[in-house]
Amino acid sequence: MYNPAERLEVEDMAPPEPALQPIRAAQHRRQLHPFFFRMGSVTLCITSVLLMGLMAVLYLSQVGQAVAANQKLQEIHSKQAELQRQNQDLVDTIAQEQSPAYIAEQAKKQGLIAADPQALQIIIVQHVEPIPNQNQTQPNKP
């Protein structure tokens, strides 16, 4: 780096001879060169190795994060497949338990018997509205 005092000295001097002007220009350019151009080969090699090490650490960090995200994604996919299997099993169980044959079998296990349509007695209760079916709509009352 150049010293500001040296720069002031250069500006305060009388204009140099024409033959010395290229030399002064070269010296001025040398003062403006960045620090790493003046580094020795050992220092430059050490700096390069440190930078490559830093880049390797950053790369390995990114790879580690990608692997962790991939493992989490695989776990989520396996959990989703397991839940889909459980859901399908439950749907099958519900379909089986809603079938008329299963209901009749369970009723017989509990000691219930089918009613004889000839022996049924129907009781009509006055002033009671019938329960509407799901398909029927209730009439609007004014």
NORQUIKA-V259352 format. One record per pair of residues at least 12 apart in sequence whose ideal C-beta (glycine too) atoms are under 7 Angstrom apart, sorted by sequence separation. I is the first residue (numbers start at 1). J is the second residue. If there is no record, write none. Layout:
i:I j:J
i:I j:J
This chain:
i:2 j:31
i:1 j:35
